[in-house]
């Protein structure tokens, strides 16, 4: 699940109006998401792209079947 970078607006309309008014008058600062380090993003993409293939290459066919079965069971368990 992606992380939420913005604050959720209050469910109460009065609180929501107060929050908007505070942002407009400068009492409450607007939330600015932090910038990502480009080098760290590139390294993450490299590792994520080859991780599953490398893991599968080191497994026997029985281990791969078992991992696939467990993954399918986990996916079906979430749909309830």
Secondary structure, 3 states (H helix, E strand, C coil): CCCCCCCCCCCCHHHHHHHHHHHHHCCCCCCCCCCCCHHHHHHHHHHHHHHHHHHHHCCCHHHHHHHHHHHHHHHHHHCC
